[in-house]
Amino acid sequence: MKRKSGFTILEISIVAFFATLLVILFFVQKANIDAMERDEDRKTAINAMYYALEEGYYPTHGYYPESISEDNLKMIDPALWTDPLGYNLGAELSSYFYEPADCVEGKCKEYTLKAVLEKEDIYIKRNRN
């Protein structure tokens, strides 16, 4: 009896199964890495806003603003006002939030900066003065 060389259907099926599994695992890991990178971008933006308020705005004015934007925090890179999904701080779907507190006539004593992250809890920075 002559035997033909080649692969059986079972062997091809097993290889295809493992190849598919590896491709799925690759894309799941890639999605996780991309989300962690977006979270780091959000933290960087919140830290930039925080240090602009603490090192630039507060020492000059003696209070915190009722709202923040490119107009009153000019030292921040304009790209940082937009979250990784393309929404500006204050927009309805933005993952960045500025919450002033204890305000009188636009002059605030406290604030909270927040970023909603994908892979971690909310990132929060509060005033230090």
C-alpha positions in Angstrom: 0.0 0.0 0.0 1.3 3.4 -1.0 1.1 6.2 1.5 0.5 9.8 0.3 2.5 12.6 1.9 0.7 15.6 3.2 -1.4 16.8 6.2 -4.6 15.4 7.4 -7.7 17.5 8.0 -7.2 17.1 11.7 -3.7 18.4 11.6 -4.7 21.4 9.5 -7.6 22.1 11.8 -5.4 22.0 14.9 -2.9 24.4 13.3 -5.7 26.7 12.2 -7.2 26.7 15.7 -3.9 27.7 17.4 -3.2 30.3 14.7 -6.6 31.9 15.3 -6.1 31.8 19.1 -2.8 33.6 18.7 -4.3 36.2 16.5 -7.1 36.8 19.0 -4.7 37.1 21.9 -2.5 39.5 19.9 -5.5 41.9 19.3 -6.7 41.7 22.9 -3.3 42.6 24.2 -2.9 45.3 21.6 -6.3 46.8 22.7 -5.1 46.7 26.4 -1.8 48.4 25.6 -3.6 51.1 23.5 -6.0 51.8 26.4 -3.1 52.0 28.9 -1.3 54.4 26.6 -4.4 56.6 26.4 -4.6 56.5 30.2 -1.0 57.7 30.4 -1.9 60.6 28.0 -4.8 61.5 30.2 -2.6 61.6 33.3 0.0 63.7 31.5 -2.6 66.2 30.6 -4.1 66.4 34.1 -0.6 66.8 35.6 0.2 69.6 33.1 -3.0 71.4 34.1 -2.3 70.8 37.8 1.3 72.2 37.6 0.1 75.2 35.5 -2.4 76.0 38.2 -0.1 75.5 41.1 3.2 76.8 39.7 1.9 79.5 37.3 -1.6 80.7 38.0 -1.9 80.6 41.8 1.4 82.3 42.7 0.5 85.2 40.3 -3.2 85.6 41.3 -3.5 84.2 44.8 -6.6 82.2 43.9 -7.7 79.5 41.4 -10.0 80.3 38.4 -13.6 79.3 38.2 -12.9 77.6 34.9 -9.7 76.7 33.1 -9.0 77.0 29.4 -6.3 77.9 26.9 -7.0 81.6 27.7 -6.0 81.6 31.4 -3.5 78.7 31.3 -1.4 79.7 28.3 1.6 77.8 29.4 0.0 74.4 28.6 0.5 72.8 25.2 -2.9 73.3 23.4 -3.0 69.6 22.4 -3.4 68.7 26.1 -6.8 70.3 26.4 -8.2 67.6 24.1 -8.5 64.1 25.5 -7.4 61.0 23.6 -10.8 60.5 22.1 -10.9 64.1 20.7 -13.1 65.9 23.3 -12.0 69.2 24.9 -12.1 69.8 28.7 -15.6 70.7 29.6 -17.3 69.0 26.7 -20.1 66.6 27.5 -18.2 63.5 26.5 -14.8 64.6 27.7 -12.8 62.4 30.1 -11.3 65.6 31.7 -13.0 67.5 34.5 -12.2 70.7 36.4 -14.3 71.3 39.5 -13.7 74.5 41.4 -14.9 74.9 45.0 -15.4 77.7 47.5 -15.7 80.4 44.9 -16.5 84.0 45.3 -16.8 86.3 42.3 -14.8 83.9 40.1 -12.0 83.5 42.6 -11.8 80.0 44.0 -9.9 78.6 47.0 -10.0 74.9 45.9 -10.4 72.7 42.9 -10.3 69.1 41.7 -9.0 67.9 38.4 -10.2 64.5 37.2 -9.5 62.2 34.3 -11.7 59.1 33.7 -9.3 56.3 32.8 -10.1 53.1 30.9 -7.9 50.6 32.9 -7.7 52.3 36.3 -9.8 54.2 38.7 -10.4 57.9 38.2 -7.2 59.9 38.3 -7.6 62.9 40.7 -5.5 65.9 41.5 -6.5 68.4 44.2 -5.1 71.9 44.9 -2.2 71.9 47.3 -2.5 75.5 48.6 
